[in-house]
Every structure is written in C-alpha cells, then in structure tokens.
C-alpha cells in the first residue's frame, strides 16, 4: 500500500509550488466556468464526505464553483466510466478511489474504462482505514466476542458492502475465512442504504471507512469491532493486528482524476491548488476529524499507486474466490 506522503513526495510538492508561476498561460486562464466533480458514490458516504470537506477551499483557490455530481452504482464504476468518456477540457474531474481504480479491474468483466490508460491523475486527497462494525444484536464489542457470536448463529450472518467490487466487499469476503458458516454478501448502491439496513438489523456487519460510521458508533447504533489502522475517529478501537488477526491492514485512498487528454498544464495547476489546500493546517485537522489523513503529493505518485495496487487487490479477490461479474 502507498505511503502518504514520503519525504521525496513532500520535496516534489514544494518544488511544484515554486514552479507554479511558470505554468503556461492556458492553465493560468483556467478555469473560466464551473467545474463538475463526479463522485462515483451516493451522497453521505466517505468519498462524498471527503470531497465536500475540500469543496469550499478548492472553490476559493480556483475562483470557480465546483459542482458535485453524485453518480453511484456498480461499485463506483458508472460514475468513473462517465469521467473517462467526458470531454478532456478540464471542466470534468472525477474522484478516484482504491475501489474504483485498483479493485474494480479484478471484479468486473466489462469495466467501462481502463484505470491506467483512460485518466490523467491529479493527486491524492488522503487515506482512511476500514472499520468492522456490527449490529448490536450480535452482542459483540471486540473481535473475540464477535467471532463467538457470529459462529453461534445457526442461521449464519450476512454482511453489507457499499457496492459489489469495492474494498468494503473484498474485506468482507476475506473475513469469511474466520467464520464457520460463510456469511451472505448483500451489496448496496453506496454507503447510506447499507448503513440503513445494518442499523435496522437486516444485515449483521459491514466493513467501511469511519467517516460516515463514527456518528452511529458514538450513538450506540453500531458496535465498532476492529479497524485496519489507527484513526482519530476510532479512539479505543483496536486494530485487527492488536486483536490478533493478521492480514487486515489495508486503507482506502481518495484522489482526483481527469479524463485522458486533459492538458497537462491544467492537471498540474489543479495539483498545485489541491496540495496547497491539503497543507493548510485547519483543513487537514478538519479532514482528520472526519477520519481522513490528508496526503498531498504528485500526479505521478497516484499513477504509480494505481499500477501497484491493482495486482495487490487482484490477488485478494482471487484468494477470496470473488468471480468477476
């Protein structure tokens, strides 16, 4: 999994800022009208929360509105496919995630885009771990009691995901090996409907980011069992490693991607603005309070992460027996 940010990446961010005045006039004139930001998941989930946290600062820095277009469905591939087919004029940018750009190639037979060929990556927003949450009916508050309660159910359990082919889905599939009765996967079109059914007891557990789950955990509607990495929103929740289960240390990254063919000068300017916003201490603190670790960096680092993480998640999909849909 990528590191965010490395010392080399921080040096590149600083160098890019120093070179900003040398950008071509075309990039300095852009944008001259609102920019559409395609979020490939419904409103209310972690990806949507991350983008909306950045929206005011990005708008102020760019001098134009950012119009958020939530296009959920098919694990984020519908909205991502729309970005790939959009005009490469700098006025459509998509939110790319580990799920949409590194996991989807392994779980969809007919992906409407090529993650490595159809995008001009513009840089990371940040990273967020995953947390296993359970409905209180399982009467479990740690990993040991969760496994005991789930294995004691003769009817078995079911788990939600925020969409087939997402990291949320693959972690749930991988977790099956810890249970005697394989749970049933129930995919949803985004986080909000998955949370609704989980809170209602229609499904028993879910892996997702703490961004949208923290309020339900604090309110006692869901029990946090373990997380894949430490996080400010999960104080007191042990990691899987601390709970004695190896192999669950993955985090999700978020970033921006323009359609292929978008002028490099525009992508570079967007990256400069994004990094300036992310290095603002107040905004970074706001993201941290939402469960997101800011990760300023270069477009090249994001491109490299996609290339590196695609085979990584492909191996997990094969090991979990997830057949391409």
VOPAGU-2260 file (C-alpha; in pm, 1 decimal, decimal comma):
REM VOPAGU-2260
SITE   aa  ch    i         X         Y         Z
SITE  UNK   A    0       0,0       0,0       0,0
SITE  UNK   A    1     128,8     350,8     -77,0
SITE  UNK   A    2     287,6     572,3     188,9
SITE  UNK   A    3     141,1     921,7     231,9
SITE  UNK   A    4     337,9    1139,0     192,1
SITE  UNK   A    5     702,2    1031,0     172,3
SITE  UNK   A    6     986,9    1280,1     217,4
SITE  UNK   A    7    1053,3    1265,3    -156,0
SITE  UNK   A    8     689,2    1342,2    -231,2
SITE  UNK   A    9     696,3    1637,9       7,3
SITE  UNK   A   10    1002,7    1775,3    -173,3
SITE  UNK   A   11     824,3    1738,7    -505,5
SITE  UNK   A   12     521,0    1924,0    -370,3
SITE  UNK   A   13     745,9    2212,1    -259,8
SITE  UNK   A   14     926,3    2219,5    -596,3
SITE  UNK   A   15     596,8    2222,5    -783,2
SITE  UNK   A   16     477,6    2518,4    -577,9
SITE  UNK   A   17     794,0    2709,3    -665,7
SITE  UNK   A   18     739,5    2638,2   -1036,4
SITE  UNK   A   19     374,0    2742,0   -1034,1
SITE  UNK   A   20     439,0    3091,1   -1181,6
SITE  UNK   A   21     595,0    2924,6   -1486,8
SITE  UNK   A   22     277,5    2738,5   -1588,9
SITE  UNK   A   23     151,3    2810,6   -1941,9
SITE  UNK   A   24     -98,3    3091,6   -1985,2
SITE  UNK   A   25    -367,0    2835,3   -2074,3
SITE  UNK   A   26    -352,2    2690,7   -1723,5
SITE  UNK   A   27    -343,9    3035,6   -1566,0
SITE  UNK   A   28    -665,3    3126,8   -1752,8
SITE  UNK   A   29    -834,0    2803,0   -1644,9
SITE  UNK   A   30   -1095,0    2770,9   -1505,0
SITE  UNK   A   31   -1329,3    3027,1   -1657,2
SITE  UNK   A   32   -1650,9    2844,6   -1562,6
SITE  UNK   A   33   -1775,7    2591,8   -1303,2
SITE  UNK   A   34   -1605,5    2252,5   -1279,2
SITE  UNK   A   35   -1809,0    1934,2   -1241,6
SITE  UNK   A   36   -1672,8    1692,2    -981,9
SITE  UNK   A   37   -1811,2    1342,5   -1034,6
SITE  UNK   A   38   -1832,8    1148,8    -709,0
SITE  UNK   A   39   -1898,2     787,2    -815,1
SITE  UNK   A   40   -2089,2     703,5    -497,1
SITE  UNK   A   41   -2412,6     837,4    -347,1
SITE  UNK   A   42   -2412,1    1128,9    -105,1
SITE  UNK   A   43   -2337,5    1051,9     257,7
SITE  UNK   A   44   -2054,1     800,8     222,0
SITE  UNK   A   45   -1686,3     851,2     296,9
SITE  UNK   A   46   -1589,3     955,9     -56,6
SITE  UNK   A   47   -1863,5    1217,1     -67,5
SITE  UNK   A   48   -1771,6    1347,8     278,0
SITE  UNK   A   49   -1405,3    1384,7     178,1
SITE  UNK   A   50   -1484,5    1585,3    -133,9
SITE  UNK   A   51   -1737,3    1812,0      33,2
SITE  UNK   A   52   -1483,3    1890,2     304,6
SITE  UNK   A   53   -1246,6    2020,2      35,2
SITE  UNK   A   54   -1509,8    2191,1    -179,8
SITE  UNK   A   55   -1512,5    2540,2     -19,8
SITE  UNK   A   56   -1133,1    2575,7     -13,3
SITE  UNK   A   57   -1087,6    2445,4    -368,3
SITE  UNK   A   58   -1357,9    2679,2    -496,9
SITE  UNK   A   59   -1191,5    2976,6    -330,5
SITE  UNK   A   60    -849,3    2883,7    -467,3
SITE  UNK   A   61    -972,7    2817,9    -822,7
SITE  UNK   A   62   -1214,7    3108,7    -835,5
SITE  UNK   A   63   -1498,6    2898,4    -976,2
SITE  UNK   A   64   -1773,6    2678,0    -827,0
SITE  UNK   A   65   -1722,7    2303,4    -800,6
SITE  UNK   A   66   -2048,9    2129,9    -885,3
SITE  UNK   A   67   -2061,4    1789,5    -716,5
SITE  UNK   A   68   -2236,5    1525,2    -924,8
SITE  UNK   A   69   -2306,6    1204,5    -728,8
SITE  UNK   A   70   -2330,0     915,3    -976,0
SITE  UNK   A   71   -2343,3     595,1    -774,5
SITE  UNK   A   72   -2386,0     236,3    -884,9
SITE  UNK   A   73   -2187,4     -74,9    -977,0
SITE  UNK   A   74   -1920,6     -18,8    -713,7
SITE  UNK   A   75   -1845,9     329,9    -840,7
SITE  UNK   A   76   -1777,7     217,4   -1196,5
SITE  UNK   A   77   -2074,6     400,0   -1352,3
SITE  UNK   A   78   -1961,3     744,3   -1242,4
SITE  UNK   A   79   -1597,3     661,4   -1311,8
SITE  UNK   A   80   -1686,3     545,7   -1663,4
SITE  UNK   A   81   -1863,6     877,2   -1721,1
SITE  UNK   A   82   -1547,5    1064,3   -1626,7
SITE  UNK   A   83   -1339,1     855,3   -1866,8
SITE  UNK   A   84   -1574,7     949,5   -2151,8
SITE  UNK   A   85   -1605,2    1319,9   -2062,2
SITE  UNK   A   86   -1450,7    1594,9   -2271,6
SITE  UNK   A   87   -1083,8    1641,9   -2169,1
SITE  UNK   A   88   -1118,8    2017,6   -2129,6
SITE  UNK   A   89   -1051,8    2047,8   -1757,4
SITE  UNK   A   90   -1416,0    2102,0   -1663,3
SITE  UNK   A   91   -1491,4    1745,0   -1555,1
SITE  UNK   A   92   -1287,3    1571,4   -1287,7
SITE  UNK   A   93   -1368,2    1251,0   -1105,5
SITE  UNK   A   94   -1294,3    1124,8    -759,2
SITE  UNK   A   95   -1084,5     810,4    -787,5
SITE  UNK   A   96   -1054,9     559,9    -503,2
SITE  UNK   A   97    -884,4     231,0    -434,8
SITE  UNK   A   98   -1217,6      62,6    -510,5
SITE  UNK   A   99   -1284,4     229,1    -845,8
SITE  UNK   A  100    -931,3     222,9    -985,0
SITE  UNK   A  101    -742,1     -65,6    -821,1
SITE  UNK   A  102   -1008,8    -318,9    -719,2
SITE  UNK   A  103   -1265,5    -296,1    -999,5
SITE  UNK   A  104   -1040,1    -444,6   -1273,0
SITE  UNK   A  105   -1041,4    -773,0   -1080,2
SITE  UNK   A  106   -1413,8    -796,3   -1012,1
SITE  UNK   A  107   -1579,4    -666,5   -1330,6
SITE  UNK   A  108   -1553,8    -843,0   -1665,3
SITE  UNK   A  109   -1661,5    -542,1   -1869,6
SITE  UNK   A  110   -1518,5    -241,2   -1695,8
SITE  UNK   A  111   -1614,8      74,2   -1892,0
SITE  UNK   A  112   -1266,1     222,3   -1852,9
SITE  UNK   A  113    -900,5     131,0   -1819,1
SITE  UNK   A  114    -764,4     272,4   -1492,0
SITE  UNK   A  115    -411,9     308,7   -1628,5
SITE  UNK   A  116    -492,5     438,8   -1977,8
SITE  UNK   A  117    -809,4     648,9   -1953,5
SITE  UNK   A  118    -719,5     905,7   -1687,1
SITE  UNK   A  119    -485,1    1191,9   -1610,2
SITE  UNK   A  120    -428,2    1159,7   -1235,8
SITE  UNK   A  121    -415,9    1485,4   -1043,2
SITE  UNK   A  122    -312,0    1377,9    -693,7
SITE  UNK   A  123    -434,6    1222,8    -371,5
SITE  UNK   A  124    -679,7    1372,0    -126,1
SITE  UNK   A  125    -599,6    1136,4     159,4
SITE  UNK   A  126    -635,2     793,0     310,0
SITE  UNK   A  127    -874,7     629,8     551,6
SITE  UNK   A  128    -871,8     290,6     724,1
SITE  UNK   A  129   -1159,4      44,0     737,7
SITE  UNK   A  130   -1352,8     -48,6    1048,7
SITE  UNK   A  131   -1556,8    -363,3    1106,2
SITE  UNK   A  132   -1890,6    -263,5    1260,0
SITE  UNK   A  133   -2166,1    -493,5    1380,5
SITE  UNK   A  134   -2533,2    -463,2    1464,9
SITE  UNK   A  135   -2587,1    -467,7    1844,5
SITE  UNK   A  136   -2797,1    -784,8    1810,5
SITE  UNK   A  137   -2470,7    -977,7    1784,3
SITE  UNK   A  138   -2383,2    -859,2    2136,0
SITE  UNK   A  139   -2019,2    -817,5    2041,7
SITE  UNK   A  140   -1778,5    -536,8    2125,0
SITE  UNK   A  141   -1444,9    -689,6    2029,4
SITE  UNK   A  142   -1315,1    -936,4    1774,5
SITE  UNK   A  143   -1321,1   -1238,2    2005,6
SITE  UNK   A  144   -1683,4   -1186,8    2109,8
SITE  UNK   A  145   -1783,8   -1105,0    1752,0
SITE  UNK   A  146   -1646,2   -1433,9    1620,3
SITE  UNK   A  147   -1811,0   -1625,8    1902,6
SITE  UNK   A  148   -2149,7   -1459,3    1846,6
SITE  UNK   A  149   -2141,5   -1494,8    1468,9
SITE  UNK   A  150   -2036,5   -1859,0    1482,3
SITE  UNK   A  151   -2309,5   -1933,8    1736,0
SITE  UNK   A  152   -2585,8   -1830,0    1494,7
SITE  UNK   A  153   -2724,8   -2146,3    1330,4
SITE  UNK   A  154   -2876,8   -1935,1    1053,6
SITE  UNK   A  155   -2543,3   -1767,6     986,0
SITE  UNK   A  156   -2489,1   -1399,2     920,7
SITE  UNK   A  157   -2498,6   -1158,5     630,1
SITE  UNK   A  158   -2270,5    -866,7     558,7
SITE  UNK   A  159   -2332,6    -545,8     371,4
SITE  UNK   A  160   -2094,2    -368,7     138,3
SITE  UNK   A  161   -2113,1     -23,1     -16,2
SITE  UNK   A  162   -2111,3    -192,0    -357,0
SITE  UNK   A  163   -2001,0    -509,8    -529,4
SITE  UNK   A  164   -1638,5    -478,8    -629,7
SITE  UNK   A  165   -1540,1    -229,5    -360,4
SITE  UNK   A  166   -1278,9    -270,0     -89,3
SITE  UNK   A  167   -1573,7    -290,0     151,1
SITE  UNK   A  168   -1685,5    -601,3     -38,8
SITE  UNK   A  169   -1343,6    -767,0     -66,4
SITE  UNK   A  170   -1262,0    -725,3     301,5
SITE  UNK   A  171   -1594,8    -886,2     388,0
SITE  UNK   A  172   -1518,0   -1175,5     155,3
SITE  UNK   A  173   -1172,4   -1216,6     303,5
SITE  UNK   A  174   -1320,9   -1215,2     652,8
SITE  UNK   A  175   -1537,0   -1517,0     566,1
SITE  UNK   A  176   -1244,3   -1746,5     640,1
SITE  UNK   A  177   -1271,5   -1655,2    1008,4
SITE  UNK   A  178   -1630,9   -1780,7    1032,8
SITE  UNK   A  179   -1756,3   -2138,5    1038,1
SITE  UNK   A  180   -2070,7   -2050,1     840,2
SITE  UNK   A  181   -1997,3   -1836,0     535,6
SITE  UNK   A  182   -2195,6   -1512,0     559,0
SITE  UNK   A  183   -2409,0   -1391,4     268,7
SITE  UNK   A  184   -2289,9   -1080,5      85,6
SITE  UNK   A  185   -2553,8    -809,9      34,2
SITE  UNK   A  186   -2423,6    -529,1    -192,7
SITE  UNK   A  187   -2577,6    -181,7    -182,2
SITE  UNK   A  188   -2563,2     122,1    -406,7
SITE  UNK   A  189   -2347,2     324,2    -172,4
SITE  UNK   A  190   -2292,4     370,3     197,9
SITE  UNK   A  191   -2618,4     536,2     302,3
SITE  UNK   A  192   -2852,8     245,4     214,4
SITE  UNK   A  193   -2601,9      -7,3     352,7
SITE  UNK   A  194   -2590,6     180,2     683,5
SITE  UNK   A  195   -2971,1     199,7     697,1
SITE  UNK   A  196   -3015,9    -175,4     665,2
SITE  UNK   A  197   -2728,3    -250,1     902,2
SITE  UNK   A  198   -2874,5     -24,4    1169,6
SITE  UNK   A  199   -3213,9    -186,2    1107,1
SITE  UNK   A  200   -3069,4    -534,1    1159,2
SITE  UNK   A  201   -3135,0    -662,4     805,4
SITE  UNK   A  202   -2761,1    -740,4     782,2
SITE  UNK   A  203   -2522,4    -805,4    1068,5
SITE  UNK   A  204   -2187,4    -648,9     980,9
SITE  UNK   A  205   -2001,1    -422,2     741,7
SITE  UNK   A  206   -1650,7    -304,9     656,4
SITE  UNK   A  207   -1631,9      63,4     568,1
SITE  UNK   A  208   -1445,4     383,9     646,1
SITE  UNK   A  209   -1508,5     555,4     978,8
SITE  UNK   A  210   -1601,1     881,5     803,1
SITE  UNK   A  211   -1971,2     802,9     777,5
SITE  UNK   A  212   -1987,4     546,1    1058,7
SITE  UNK   A  213   -1845,3     744,7    1350,2
SITE  UNK   A  214   -2175,7     907,1    1447,6
SITE  UNK   A  215   -2354,4     571,0    1456,9
SITE  UNK   A  216   -2073,4     418,4    1663,7
SITE  UNK   A  217   -2080,7     706,2    1913,3
SITE  UNK   A  218   -2460,9     688,4    1927,3
SITE  UNK   A  219   -2457,8     318,1    2014,3
SITE  UNK   A  220   -2642,1     214,1    1699,5
SITE  UNK   A  221   -2341,8      12,3    1578,9
SITE  UNK   A  222   -2054,7    -156,5    1760,4
SITE  UNK   A  223   -1700,5     -96,2    1634,1
SITE  UNK   A  224   -1514,4    -428,2    1647,6
SITE  UNK   A  225   -1170,0    -361,9    1498,5
SITE  UNK   A  226   -1002,0    -132,6    1246,0
SITE  UNK   A  227    -740,8    -188,7     978,0
SITE  UNK   A  228    -529,4     102,7    1106,5
SITE  UNK   A  229    -539,9     356,4    1388,9
SITE  UNK   A  230    -762,1     658,8    1332,8
SITE  UNK   A  231    -863,5     967,4    1526,9
SITE  UNK   A  232   -1231,8     876,5    1497,6
SITE  UNK   A  233   -1173,5     529,8    1638,7
SITE  UNK   A  234   -1017,0     605,9    1975,0
SITE  UNK   A  235   -1026,0     291,4    2185,6
SITE  UNK   A  236   -1097,1      62,4    1890,1
SITE  UNK   A  237    -812,6    -190,0    1847,6
SITE  UNK   A  238    -662,9    -269,9    1511,5
SITE  UNK   A  239    -700,9    -621,5    1374,5
SITE  UNK   A  240    -331,0    -677,8    1441,2
SITE  UNK   A  241    -376,2    -575,2    1804,8
SITE  UNK   A  242    -676,1    -809,1    1827,4
SITE  UNK   A  243    -464,7   -1098,0    1699,5
SITE  UNK   A  244    -578,2   -1121,2    1335,6
SITE  UNK   A  245    -317,5   -1064,7    1064,1
SITE  UNK   A  246    -380,1    -957,4     705,3
SITE  UNK   A  247    -629,4    -678,4     771,1
SITE  UNK   A  248    -418,0    -362,5     747,2
SITE  UNK   A  249    -547,3    -205,3     425,6
SITE  UNK   A  250    -656,2     157,8     393,1
SITE  UNK   A  251    -850,7     335,7     120,6
SITE  UNK   A  252    -703,3     623,9     -77,0
SITE  UNK   A  253    -901,4     902,8    -241,2
SITE  UNK   A  254    -780,7    1127,8    -521,7
SITE  UNK   A  255    -876,0    1322,6    -831,9
SITE  UNK   A  256    -854,9    1206,2   -1193,1
SITE  UNK   A  257    -929,3    1396,3   -1514,2
SITE  UNK   A  258   -1017,5    1227,8   -1844,0
SITE  UNK   A  259    -716,8    1125,7   -2052,4
SITE  UNK   A  260    -612,9    1404,8   -2285,0
SITE  UNK   A  261    -678,1    1684,8   -2037,7
SITE  UNK   A  262    -394,5    1936,8   -2093,9
SITE  UNK   A  263    -102,7    1862,8   -1864,6
SITE  UNK   A  264     -82,3    2228,1   -1763,4
SITE  UNK   A  265    -437,8    2213,5   -1627,1
SITE  UNK   A  266    -370,4    1892,5   -1436,1
SITE  UNK   A  267     -53,5    2044,6   -1292,1
SITE  UNK   A  268    -233,6    2360,6   -1182,4
SITE  UNK   A  269    -511,9    2159,6   -1019,8
SITE  UNK   A  270    -249,5    1954,4    -836,4
SITE  UNK   A  271     -78,2    2267,8    -710,6
SITE  UNK   A  272    -406,7    2408,7    -581,8
SITE  UNK   A  273    -503,9    2075,7    -425,6
SITE  UNK   A  274    -172,7    2041,8    -243,8
SITE  UNK   A  275    -189,7    2398,7    -116,2
SITE  UNK   A  276    -535,9    2329,0      23,3
SITE  UNK   A  277    -430,2    2000,0     181,2
SITE  UNK   A  278    -129,5    2152,4     355,8
SITE  UNK   A  279    -349,8    2406,9     532,4
SITE  UNK   A  280    -342,3    2301,8     896,9
SITE  UNK   A  281    -704,3    2387,3     968,2
SITE  UNK   A  282    -831,0    2188,3     671,1
SITE  UNK   A  283    -601,7    1894,4     747,8
SITE  UNK   A  284    -739,1    1895,4    1102,3
SITE  UNK   A  285   -1094,7    1901,8     970,1
SITE  UNK   A  286   -1021,2    1603,3     746,4
SITE  UNK   A  287    -861,3    1419,6    1039,5
SITE  UNK   A  288   -1175,9    1483,4    1242,9
SITE  UNK   A  289   -1367,2    1313,0     962,8
SITE  UNK   A  290   -1133,8    1012,4     967,3
SITE  UNK   A  291    -921,7    1112,7     667,1
SITE  UNK   A  292    -545,7    1161,2     670,2
SITE  UNK   A  293    -453,2    1433,7     418,4
SITE  UNK   A  294    -198,7    1315,6     159,7
SITE  UNK   A  295     -60,5    1591,2     -64,0
SITE  UNK   A  296     158,0    1457,4    -342,8
SITE  UNK   A  297     220,8    1437,8    -714,3
SITE  UNK   A  298       9,3    1306,9   -1003,6
SITE  UNK   A  299     287,5    1058,4   -1071,9
SITE  UNK   A  300     260,4     911,8    -721,6
SITE  UNK   A  301    -109,8     849,3    -773,5
SITE  UNK   A  302     -49,5     686,1   -1112,9
SITE  UNK   A  303     211,5     461,2    -951,8
SITE  UNK   A  304     -24,2     367,2    -669,8
SITE  UNK   A  305    -289,4     252,8    -918,8
SITE  UNK   A  306     -34,0      40,0   -1103,3
SITE  UNK   A  307      95,9    -110,6    -778,3
SITE  UNK   A  308    -235,5    -167,3    -601,6
SITE  UNK   A  309    -423,3    -326,5    -892,1
SITE  UNK   A  310    -235,6    -661,5    -873,0
SITE  UNK   A  311    -239,8    -641,1    -492,2
SITE  UNK   A  312    -620,1    -632,3    -478,2
SITE  UNK   A  313    -645,4    -876,8    -766,1
SITE  UNK   A  314    -464,8   -1134,1    -554,1
SITE  UNK   A  315    -701,8   -1070,9    -262,5
SITE  UNK   A  316   -1003,3   -1111,7    -494,0
SITE  UNK   A  317    -869,5   -1444,6    -623,4
SITE  UNK   A  318    -785,8   -1570,2    -275,4
SITE  UNK   A  319   -1137,0   -1477,4    -156,5
SITE  UNK   A  320   -1292,7   -1657,5    -452,9
SITE  UNK   A  321   -1459,4   -1343,7    -592,2
SITE  UNK   A  322   -1554,3   -1423,6    -951,9
SITE  UNK   A  323   -1565,2   -1131,6   -1199,8
SITE  UNK   A  324   -1920,6   -1015,1   -1261,4
